[in-house]
Amino acid sequence: MIVLELLAKGDLKNYLQNSRTNFSQYTLWNYCCQIASGMVYLSGKGFVHRDLAARNILLSENEVCKVSSSAFFFFEIDFFL
C-alpha cells in the first residue's frame, strides 16, 4: 500500500486558469521559487524530471507547490568510459 498526501487544490494549470482571483506578483514568484527549489532537490538526488509543466505541479491547501509526475522521472546515471 502507498499512502500519498492529499493535494486538495489540484494541479497548478487548472488552479490558475479556473481561479477567479487575480494573483499578485508575489504569489506567482513564490510558486516559481517553490518549483525551482523542488527541481534543485530532485537534481541533487540524481533525478531528471523531463516533463516540468504546470499540469505536473500540485498545490496543497496551504498553496505549497509539489513537483509531480506519473511516469516521467528518470534516474541520471553517469557513465565513465
Distance bins in CASP14 RR format, pairs under 12 A and 6 or more apart:
PFRMAT RR
TARGET T0000
AUTHOR 0000-0000-0000
RMODE 2
METHOD distances of the structure
MODEL  1
4 58 0 0 0 0 0 1 0 0 0 0 0
4 60 0 0 0 0 0 1 0 0 0 0 0
4 66 0 0 0 0 0 1 0 0 0 0 0
4 68 0 0 0 0 1 0 0 0 0 0 0
5 58 0 0 0 0 1 0 0 0 0 0 0
5 59 0 0 0 0 0 1 0 0 0 0 0
5 60 1 0 0 1 0 0 0 0 0 0 0
5 61 0 0 0 0 0 1 0 0 0 0 0
5 62 0 0 0 0 0 1 0 0 0 0 0
5 64 0 0 0 0 1 0 0 0 0 0 0
5 66 1 0 0 1 0 0 0 0 0 0 0
5 68 0 0 0 0 0 1 0 0 0 0 0
6 58 0 0 0 0 1 0 0 0 0 0 0
6 59 0 0 0 0 0 1 0 0 0 0 0
6 60 0 0 0 0 1 0 0 0 0 0 0
6 61 0 0 0 0 1 0 0 0 0 0 0
6 62 0 0 0 0 0 1 0 0 0 0 0
6 66 0 0 0 0 0 1 0 0 0 0 0
7 14 0 0 0 0 0 1 0 0 0 0 0
7 15 0 0 0 0 0 1 0 0 0 0 0
7 56 0 0 0 0 0 1 0 0 0 0 0
7 57 0 0 0 0 1 0 0 0 0 0 0
7 58 1 1 0 0 0 0 0 0 0 0 0
7 59 1 0 0 1 0 0 0 0 0 0 0
7 60 1 0 1 0 0 0 0 0 0 0 0
7 61 0 0 0 0 1 0 0 0 0 0 0
7 62 0 0 0 0 0 1 0 0 0 0 0
7 63 0 0 0 0 0 1 0 0 0 0 0
7 64 0 0 0 0 1 0 0 0 0 0 0
7 65 0 0 0 0 1 0 0 0 0 0 0
7 66 1 0 0 1 0 0 0 0 0 0 0
7 67 0 0 0 0 0 1 0 0 0 0 0
7 68 0 0 0 0 1 0 0 0 0 0 0
8 15 0 0 0 0 0 1 0 0 0 0 0
8 58 0 0 0 0 1 0 0 0 0 0 0
8 59 1 0 0 1 0 0 0 0 0 0 0
8 60 1 0 0 1 0 0 0 0 0 0 0
8 61 1 0 1 0 0 0 0 0 0 0 0
8 62 0 0 0 0 1 0 0 0 0 0 0
8 63 0 0 0 0 0 1 0 0 0 0 0
8 64 0 0 0 0 0 1 0 0 0 0 0
8 66 0 0 0 0 0 1 0 0 0 0 0
9 15 1 0 1 0 0 0 0 0 0 0 0
9 16 0 0 0 0 0 1 0 0 0 0 0
9 18 0 0 0 0 0 1 0 0 0 0 0
9 19 0 0 0 0 1 0 0 0 0 0 0
9 31 0 0 0 0 0 1 0 0 0 0 0
9 57 0 0 0 0 0 1 0 0 0 0 0
9 58 1 0 0 1 0 0 0 0 0 0 0
9 59 1 1 0 0 0 0 0 0 0 0 0
9 60 1 0 0 1 0 0 0 0 0 0 0
9 61 1 0 0 1 0 0 0 0 0 0 0
9 62 0 0 0 0 1 0 0 0 0 0 0
9 63 1 0 0 1 0 0 0 0 0 0 0
9 64 0 0 0 0 1 0 0 0 0 0 0
9 65 0 0 0 0 1 0 0 0 0 0 0
9 66 0 0 0 0 0 1 0 0 0 0 0
10 16 0 0 0 0 0 1 0 0 0 0 0
10 17 0 0 0 0 0 1 0 0 0 0 0
10 18 0 0 0 0 0 1 0 0 0 0 0
10 19 0 0 0 0 0 1 0 0 0 0 0
10 54 0 0 0 0 0 1 0 0 0 0 0
10 55 0 0 0 0 1 0 0 0 0 0 0
10 56 0 0 0 0 0 1 0 0 0 0 0
10 57 0 0 0 0 1 0 0 0 0 0 0
10 58 1 0 1 0 0 0 0 0 0 0 0
10 59 1 0 1 0 0 0 0 0 0 0 0
10 60 0 0 0 0 1 0 0 0 0 0 0
10 61 0 0 0 0 0 1 0 0 0 0 0
10 63 0 0 0 0 0 1 0 0 0 0 0
10 64 0 0 0 0 0 1 0 0 0 0 0
10 65 0 0 0 0 0 1 0 0 0 0 0
10 66 0 0 0 0 1 0 0 0 0 0 0
10 68 0 0 0 0 1 0 0 0 0 0 0
11 17 0 0 0 0 1 0 0 0 0 0 0
11 18 0 0 0 0 0 1 0 0 0 0 0
11 53 0 0 0 0 1 0 0 0 0 0 0
11 54 1 0 0 1 0 0 0 0 0 0 0
11 55 1 0 1 0 0 0 0 0 0 0 0
11 56 1 0 0 1 0 0 0 0 0 0 0
11 57 1 0 0 1 0 0 0 0 0 0 0
11 58 1 0 1 0 0 0 0 0 0 0 0
11 59 1 0 0 1 0 0 0 0 0 0 0
11 60 0 0 0 0 0 1 0 0 0 0 0
11 65 0 0 0 0 0 1 0 0 0 0 0
11 66 0 0 0 0 0 1 0 0 0 0 0
11 67 0 0 0 0 0 1 0 0 0 0 0
11 68 0 0 0 0 1 0 0 0 0 0 0
11 69 0 0 0 0 0 1 0 0 0 0 0
11 70 0 0 0 0 0 1 0 0 0 0 0
12 18 0 0 0 0 0 1 0 0 0 0 0
12 19 0 0 0 0 0 1 0 0 0 0 0
12 23 0 0 0 0 0 1 0 0 0 0 0
12 27 0 0 0 0 0 1 0 0 0 0 0
12 28 0 0 0 0 0 1 0 0 0 0 0
12 31 1 0 0 1 0 0 0 0 0 0 0
12 32 0 0 0 0 0 1 0 0 0 0 0
12 34 0 0 0 0 0 1 0 0 0 0 0
12 35 0 0 0 0 1 0 0 0 0 0 0
12 52 0 0 0 0 0 1 0 0 0 0 0
12 53 0 0 0 0 1 0 0 0 0 0 0
12 54 1 0 1 0 0 0 0 0 0 0 0
12 55 1 0 0 1 0 0 0 0 0 0 0
12 56 0 0 0 0 1 0 0 0 0 0 0
12 57 1 1 0 0 0 0 0 0 0 0 0
12 58 1 0 0 1 0 0 0 0 0 0 0
12 59 1 0 0 1 0 0 0 0 0 0 0
12 60 0 0 0 0 0 1 0 0 0 0 0
12 63 0 0 0 0 1 0 0 0 0 0 0
12 64 0 0 0 0 0 1 0 0 0 0 0
12 65 1 0 0 1 0 0 0 0 0 0 0
12 66 0 0 0 0 1 0 0 0 0 0 0
12 67 0 0 0 0 0 1 0 0 0 0 0
12 68 0 0 0 0 0 1 0 0 0 0 0
13 19 0 0 0 0 0 1 0 0 0 0 0
13 31 0 0 0 0 0 1 0 0 0 0 0
13 53 1 0 0 1 0 0 0 0 0 0 0
13 54 1 1 0 0 0 0 0 0 0 0 0
13 55 1 0 1 0 0 0 0 0 0 0 0
13 56 0 0 0 0 1 0 0 0 0 0 0
13 57 1 0 0 1 0 0 0 0 0 0 0
13 58 0 0 0 0 0 1 0 0 0 0 0
13 59 0 0 0 0 0 1 0 0 0 0 0
14 54 0 0 0 0 1 0 0 0 0 0 0
14 55 1 0 0 1 0 0 0 0 0 0 0
14 56 0 0 0 0 0 1 0 0 0 0 0
14 57 0 0 0 0 0 1 0 0 0 0 0
14 58 0 0 0 0 0 1 0 0 0 0 0
14 59 0 0 0 0 1 0 0 0 0 0 0
15 21 0 0 0 0 0 1 0 0 0 0 0
15 23 0 0 0 0 1 0 0 0 0 0 0
15 27 0 0 0 0 0 1 0 0 0 0 0
15 28 0 0 0 0 0 1 0 0 0 0 0
15 31 0 0 0 0 1 0 0 0 0 0 0
15 54 0 0 0 0 1 0 0 0 0 0 0
15 55 0 0 0 0 0 1 0 0 0 0 0
15 57 0 0 0 0 1 0 0 0 0 0 0
15 58 0 0 0 0 1 0 0 0 0 0 0
15 59 1 0 1 0 0 0 0 0 0 0 0
15 60 0 0 0 0 0 1 0 0 0 0 0
15 61 0 0 0 0 0 1 0 0 0 0 0
15 63 0 0 0 0 1 0 0 0 0 0 0
15 65 0 0 0 0 0 1 0 0 0 0 0
16 22 0 0 0 0 0 1 0 0 0 0 0
16 23 1 0 0 1 0 0 0 0 0 0 0
16 27 0 0 0 0 0 1 0 0 0 0 0
16 28 0 0 0 0 1 0 0 0 0 0 0
16 31 0 0 0 0 1 0 0 0 0 0 0
16 54 1 0 0 1 0 0 0 0 0 0 0
16 55 0 0 0 0 0 1 0 0 0 0 0
16 57 0 0 0 0 1 0 0 0 0 0 0
16 59 0 0 0 0 1 0 0 0 0 0 0
16 63 0 0 0 0 0 1 0 0 0 0 0
16 65 0 0 0 0 0 1 0 0 0 0 0
17 23 0 0 0 0 0 1 0 0 0 0 0
17 54 0 0 0 0 1 0 0 0 0 0 0
17 55 0 0 0 0 0 1 0 0 0 0 0
19 27 0 0 0 0 0 1 0 0 0 0 0
19 28 0 0 0 0 0 1 0 0 0 0 0
19 59 0 0 0 0 0 1 0 0 0 0 0
19 63 0 0 0 0 0 1 0 0 0 0 0
21 27 0 0 0 0 1 0 0 0 0 0 0
21 28 0 0 0 0 0 1 0 0 0 0 0
21 63 0 0 0 0 0 1 0 0 0 0 0
22 28 0 0 0 0 0 1 0 0 0 0 0
23 29 0 0 0 0 1 0 0 0 0 0 0
23 30 0 0 0 0 1 0 0 0 0 0 0
23 31 0 0 0 0 1 0 0 0 0 0 0
23 32 0 0 0 0 0 1 0 0 0 0 0
23 59 0 0 0 0 0 1 0 0 0 0 0
23 63 0 0 0 0 0 1 0 0 0 0 0
24 30 0 0 0 0 1 0 0 0 0 0 0
24 31 0 0 0 0 0 1 0 0 0 0 0
24 63 0 0 0 0 0 1 0 0 0 0 0
25 31 0 0 0 0 0 1 0 0 0 0 0
25 32 0 0 0 0 0 1 0 0 0 0 0
26 32 0 0 0 0 0 1 0 0 0 0 0
26 33 0 0 0 0 0 1 0 0 0 0 0
26 63 0 0 0 0 0 1 0 0 0 0 0
27 33 0 0 0 0 0 1 0 0 0 0 0
27 34 0 0 0 0 0 1 0 0 0 0 0
27 59 0 0 0 0 0 1 0 0 0 0 0
27 63 1 0 0 1 0 0 0 0 0 0 0
27 65 0 0 0 0 0 1 0 0 0 0 0
28 34 0 0 0 0 0 1 0 0 0 0 0
28 35 0 0 0 0 0 1 0 0 0 0 0
28 54 0 0 0 0 0 1 0 0 0 0 0
28 63 0 0 0 0 0 1 0 0 0 0 0
28 65 0 0 0 0 0 1 0 0 0 0 0
29 35 0 0 0 0 0 1 0 0 0 0 0
29 36 0 0 0 0 0 1 0 0 0 0 0
29 65 0 0 0 0 0 1 0 0 0 0 0
30 36 0 0 0 0 0 1 0 0 0 0 0
30 37 0 0 0 0 0 1 0 0 0 0 0
30 59 0 0 0 0 0 1 0 0 0 0 0
30 62 0 0 0 0 0 1 0 0 0 0 0
30 63 1 0 0 1 0 0 0 0 0 0 0
30 64 0 0 0 0 1 0 0 0 0 0 0
30 65 0 0 0 0 1 0 0 0 0 0 0
31 37 0 0 0 0 0 1 0 0 0 0 0
31 38 0 0 0 0 0 1 0 0 0 0 0
31 54 0 0 0 0 1 0 0 0 0 0 0
31 57 1 0 0 1 0 0 0 0 0 0 0
31 58 0 0 0 0 0 1 0 0 0 0 0
31 59 0 0 0 0 1 0 0 0 0 0 0
31 63 1 0 0 1 0 0 0 0 0 0 0
31 64 0 0 0 0 1 0 0 0 0 0 0
31 65 1 0 1 0 0 0 0 0 0 0 0
31 66 0 0 0 0 0 1 0 0 0 0 0
31 67 0 0 0 0 0 1 0 0 0 0 0
32 38 0 0 0 0 0 1 0 0 0 0 0
32 39 0 0 0 0 0 1 0 0 0 0 0
32 52 0 0 0 0 0 1 0 0 0 0 0
32 54 0 0 0 0 0 1 0 0 0 0 0
32 57 0 0 0 0 0 1 0 0 0 0 0
32 65 0 0 0 0 1 0 0 0 0 0 0
33 39 0 0 0 0 0 1 0 0 0 0 0
33 40 0 0 0 0 0 1 0 0 0 0 0
33 64 0 0 0 0 0 1 0 0 0 0 0
33 65 0 0 0 0 1 0 0 0 0 0 0
34 40 0 0 0 0 0 1 0 0 0 0 0
34 41 0 0 0 0 0 1 0 0 0 0 0
34 57 0 0 0 0 1 0 0 0 0 0 0
34 58 0 0 0 0 0 1 0 0 0 0 0
34 59 0 0 0 0 1 0 0 0 0 0 0
34 60 0 0 0 0 0 1 0 0 0 0 0
34 62 0 0 0 0 0 1 0 0 0 0 0
34 63 0 0 0 0 1 0 0 0 0 0 0
34 64 1 0 0 1 0 0 0 0 0 0 0
34 65 1 1 0 0 0 0 0 0 0 0 0
34 66 0 0 0 0 1 0 0 0 0 0 0
34 67 0 0 0 0 1 0 0 0 0 0 0
35 41 0 0 0 0 0 1 0 0 0 0 0
35 42 0 0 0 0 0 1 0 0 0 0 0
35 49 0 0 0 0 0 1 0 0 0 0 0
35 52 1 0 0 1 0 0 0 0 0 0 0
35 53 0 0 0 0 0 1 0 0 0 0 0
35 54 0 0 0 0 1 0 0 0 0 0 0
35 56 0 0 0 0 1 0 0 0 0 0 0
35 57 1 0 1 0 0 0 0 0 0 0 0
35 58 0 0 0 0 0 1 0 0 0 0 0
35 59 0 0 0 0 0 1 0 0 0 0 0
35 64 0 0 0 0 0 1 0 0 0 0 0
35 65 1 0 1 0 0 0 0 0 0 0 0
35 66 0 0 0 0 1 0 0 0 0 0 0
35 67 1 0 0 1 0 0 0 0 0 0 0
35 68 0 0 0 0 0 1 0 0 0 0 0
36 42 0 0 0 0 0 1 0 0 0 0 0
36 43 0 0 0 0 0 1 0 0 0 0 0
36 52 0 0 0 0 0 1 0 0 0 0 0
36 57 0 0 0 0 0 1 0 0 0 0 0
36 65 0 0 0 0 1 0 0 0 0 0 0
36 67 0 0 0 0 1 0 0 0 0 0 0
37 43 0 0 0 0 0 1 0 0 0 0 0
37 44 0 0 0 0 0 1 0 0 0 0 0
37 64 0 0 0 0 0 1 0 0 0 0 0
37 65 0 0 0 0 1 0 0 0 0 0 0
37 66 0 0 0 0 0 1 0 0 0 0 0
37 67 0 0 0 0 1 0 0 0 0 0 0
38 44 0 0 0 0 1 0 0 0 0 0 0
38 45 0 0 0 0 0 1 0 0 0 0 0
38 47 0 0 0 0 0 1 0 0 0 0 0
38 49 0 0 0 0 1 0 0 0 0 0 0
38 52 0 0 0 0 1 0 0 0 0 0 0
38 56 0 0 0 0 0 1 0 0 0 0 0
38 57 0 0 0 0 1 0 0 0 0 0 0
38 64 0 0 0 0 0 1 0 0 0 0 0
38 65 0 0 0 0 1 0 0 0 0 0 0
38 66 0 0 0 0 1 0 0 0 0 0 0
38 67 1 0 1 0 0 0 0 0 0 0 0
38 68 0 0 0 0 0 1 0 0 0 0 0
39 45 0 0 0 0 0 1 0 0 0 0 0
39 46 0 0 0 0 0 1 0 0 0 0 0
39 47 0 0 0 0 1 0 0 0 0 0 0
39 48 0 0 0 0 1 0 0 0 0 0 0
39 49 1 0 0 1 0 0 0 0 0 0 0
39 50 0 0 0 0 0 1 0 0 0 0 0
39 51 0 0 0 0 0 1 0 0 0 0 0
39 52 1 0 0 1 0 0 0 0 0 0 0
39 56 0 0 0 0 0 1 0 0 0 0 0
39 57 0 0 0 0 0 1 0 0 0 0 0
39 65 0 0 0 0 0 1 0 0 0 0 0
39 66 0 0 0 0 0 1 0 0 0 0 0
39 67 1 0 0 1 0 0 0 0 0 0 0
39 69 0 0 0 0 0 1 0 0 0 0 0
39 73 0 0 0 0 0 1 0 0 0 0 0
40 46 0 0 0 0 0 1 0 0 0 0 0
40 47 0 0 0 0 0 1 0 0 0 0 0
40 49 0 0 0 0 0 1 0 0 0 0 0
40 67 0 0 0 0 0 1 0 0 0 0 0
41 47 0 0 0 0 1 0 0 0 0 0 0
41 49 0 0 0 0 0 1 0 0 0 0 0
41 66 0 0 0 0 0 1 0 0 0 0 0
41 67 0 0 0 0 1 0 0 0 0 0 0
42 48 1 0 0 1 0 0 0 0 0 0 0
42 49 1 0 0 1 0 0 0 0 0 0 0
42 50 0 0 0 0 0 1 0 0 0 0 0
42 52 0 0 0 0 1 0 0 0 0 0 0
42 56 0 0 0 0 0 1 0 0 0 0 0
42 66 0 0 0 0 0 1 0 0 0 0 0
42 67 1 0 0 1 0 0 0 0 0 0 0
42 68 0 0 0 0 0 1 0 0 0 0 0
42 69 0 0 0 0 0 1 0 0 0 0 0
42 72 0 0 0 0 0 1 0 0 0 0 0
42 73 1 0 0 1 0 0 0 0 0 0 0
42 74 0 0 0 0 0 1 0 0 0 0 0
42 75 0 0 0 0 0 1 0 0 0 0 0
42 76 0 0 0 0 1 0 0 0 0 0 0
43 49 0 0 0 0 1 0 0 0 0 0 0
43 50 0 0 0 0 0 1 0 0 0 0 0
43 52 0 0 0 0 0 1 0 0 0 0 0
43 67 0 0 0 0 0 1 0 0 0 0 0
43 73 0 0 0 0 0 1 0 0 0 0 0
43 74 0 0 0 0 0 1 0 0 0 0 0
43 75 0 0 0 0 0 1 0 0 0 0 0
43 76 0 0 0 0 1 0 0 0 0 0 0
44 75 0 0 0 0 0 1 0 0 0 0 0
44 76 0 0 0 0 1 0 0 0 0 0 0
45 67 0 0 0 0 0 1 0 0 0 0 0
45 73 0 0 0 0 0 1 0 0 0 0 0
45 74 0 0 0 0 0 1 0 0 0 0 0
45 75 0 0 0 0 1 0 0 0 0 0 0
45 76 0 0 0 0 1 0 0 0 0 0 0
46 73 0 0 0 0 1 0 0 0 0 0 0
46 74 0 0 0 0 1 0 0 0 0 0 0
46 75 1 0 0 1 0 0 0 0 0 0 0
46 76 1 0 1 0 0 0 0 0 0 0 0
46 77 0 0 0 0 1 0 0 0 0 0 0
46 78 0 0 0 0 1 0 0 0 0 0 0
47 67 0 0 0 0 1 0 0 0 0 0 0
47 69 0 0 0 0 0 1 0 0 0 0 0
47 72 0 0 0 0 0 1 0 0 0 0 0
47 73 1 0 1 0 0 0 0 0 0 0 0
47 74 1 0 0 1 0 0 0 0 0 0 0
47 75 1 0 0 1 0 0 0 0 0 0 0
47 76 1 0 0 1 0 0 0 0 0 0 0
47 77 0 0 0 0 0 1 0 0 0 0 0
48 69 0 0 0 0 0 1 0 0 0 0 0
48 72 0 0 0 0 1 0 0 0 0 0 0
48 73 1 0 0 1 0 0 0 0 0 0 0
48 74 1 0 1 0 0 0 0 0 0 0 0
48 75 1 0 0 1 0 0 0 0 0 0 0
48 76 1 0 1 0 0 0 0 0 0 0 0
48 77 0 0 0 0 0 1 0 0 0 0 0
48 78 0 0 0 0 0 1 0 0 0 0 0
49 56 1 0 0 1 0 0 0 0 0 0 0
49 57 0 0 0 0 0 1 0 0 0 0 0
49 67 1 0 0 1 0 0 0 0 0 0 0
49 68 0 0 0 0 1 0 0 0 0 0 0
49 69 1 0 0 1 0 0 0 0 0 0 0
49 70 0 0 0 0 0 1 0 0 0 0 0
49 71 0 0 0 0 0 1 0 0 0 0 0
49 72 1 0 0 1 0 0 0 0 0 0 0
49 73 1 0 0 1 0 0 0 0 0 0 0
49 74 0 0 0 0 1 0 0 0 0 0 0
49 75 0 0 0 0 0 1 0 0 0 0 0
49 76 0 0 0 0 0 1 0 0 0 0 0
50 56 0 0 0 0 0 1 0 0 0 0 0
50 67 0 0 0 0 0 1 0 0 0 0 0
50 69 0 0 0 0 1 0 0 0 0 0 0
50 71 0 0 0 0 1 0 0 0 0 0 0
50 72 1 0 1 0 0 0 0 0 0 0 0
50 73 1 0 0 1 0 0 0 0 0 0 0
50 74 1 0 0 1 0 0 0 0 0 0 0
50 75 0 0 0 0 0 1 0 0 0 0 0
50 76 0 0 0 0 0 1 0 0 0 0 0
51 57 0 0 0 0 0 1 0 0 0 0 0
51 67 0 0 0 0 0 1 0 0 0 0 0
51 68 0 0 0 0 0 1 0 0 0 0 0
51 69 1 0 1 0 0 0 0 0 0 0 0
51 70 0 0 0 0 1 0 0 0 0 0 0
51 71 0 0 0 0 1 0 0 0 0 0 0
51 72 1 1 0 0 0 0 0 0 0 0 0
51 73 0 0 0 0 1 0 0 0 0 0 0
51 74 0 0 0 0 0 1 0 0 0 0 0
52 65 0 0 0 0 0 1 0 0 0 0 0
52 67 1 0 0 1 0 0 0 0 0 0 0
52 68 0 0 0 0 0 1 0 0 0 0 0
52 69 0 0 0 0 1 0 0 0 0 0 0
52 72 0 0 0 0 1 0 0 0 0 0 0
52 73 0 0 0 0 0 1 0 0 0 0 0
53 67 0 0 0 0 0 1 0 0 0 0 0
53 68 0 0 0 0 0 1 0 0 0 0 0
53 69 0 0 0 0 1 0 0 0 0 0 0
53 72 0 0 0 0 1 0 0 0 0 0 0
54 65 0 0 0 0 0 1 0 0 0 0 0
54 67 0 0 0 0 0 1 0 0 0 0 0
54 68 0 0 0 0 0 1 0 0 0 0 0
55 67 0 0 0 0 0 1 0 0 0 0 0
55 68 0 0 0 0 1 0 0 0 0 0 0
55 69 0 0 0 0 1 0 0 0 0 0 0
55 70 0 0 0 0 0 1 0 0 0 0 0
55 72 0 0 0 0 0 1 0 0 0 0 0
56 65 0 0 0 0 0 1 0 0 0 0 0
56 66 0 0 0 0 1 0 0 0 0 0 0
56 67 1 0 0 1 0 0 0 0 0 0 0
56 68 1 0 1 0 0 0 0 0 0 0 0
56 69 1 0 1 0 0 0 0 0 0 0 0
56 70 0 0 0 0 1 0 0 0 0 0 0
56 71 0 0 0 0 0 1 0 0 0 0 0
56 72 1 0 0 1 0 0 0 0 0 0 0
56 73 0 0 0 0 0 1 0 0 0 0 0
57 63 0 0 0 0 0 1 0 0 0 0 0
57 64 0 0 0 0 0 1 0 0 0 0 0
57 65 1 0 1 0 0 0 0 0 0 0 0
57 66 1 0 0 1 0 0 0 0 0 0 0
57 67 1 0 0 1 0 0 0 0 0 0 0
57 68 1 0 0 1 0 0 0 0 0 0 0
57 69 0 0 0 0 1 0 0 0 0 0 0
58 64 0 0 0 0 1 0 0 0 0 0 0
58 65 1 0 0 1 0 0 0 0 0 0 0
58 66 1 0 1 0 0 0 0 0 0 0 0
58 67 0 0 0 0 1 0 0 0 0 0 0
58 68 1 0 1 0 0 0 0 0 0 0 0
58 69 0 0 0 0 0 1 0 0 0 0 0
58 70 0 0 0 0 0 1 0 0 0 0 0
59 65 1 0 0 1 0 0 0 0 0 0 0
59 66 1 0 0 1 0 0 0 0 0 0 0
59 67 0 0 0 0 0 1 0 0 0 0 0
59 68 0 0 0 0 0 1 0 0 0 0 0
60 66 1 0 0 1 0 0 0 0 0 0 0
60 68 0 0 0 0 0 1 0 0 0 0 0
67 73 0 0 0 0 1 0 0 0 0 0 0
END
